Amino acid sequence: MSQATENDTTGAPASDPRTLVEVWIAMNEDASYQVGTDQEEAATRLTETQGGFQCRTCRLTVAMTPPVAVEAAVTIPDDVGHVVDINTATD
């Protein structure tokens, strides 16, 4: 693909709605881990919640599309389903 037809962040065609999402993973010697939006956040979370003597970090970059909102109109006939009485406890 030519540079003019590619998405600047993913290398996909310009019409591709994917966005790059960057996540950092920090893991200690016990294989306990935490994630964060940057290296420092992931390592700090690991240190504060799991402890350990060593910390390894890795950046994970994922190209993904955002969720699509879908709306639907449904009519459920009156004779479908069951009516259930719900009793609530009171003090």
Secondary structure, 3 states (H helix, E strand, C coil): CCHHHECCCCCCECCCCCEEEEEEEEEECCCCEEEECCHHHHHHHHHHHCCCCCEEEEEEEEEECCCCCCCCCCCCCCCCCCCCCCCCCCC
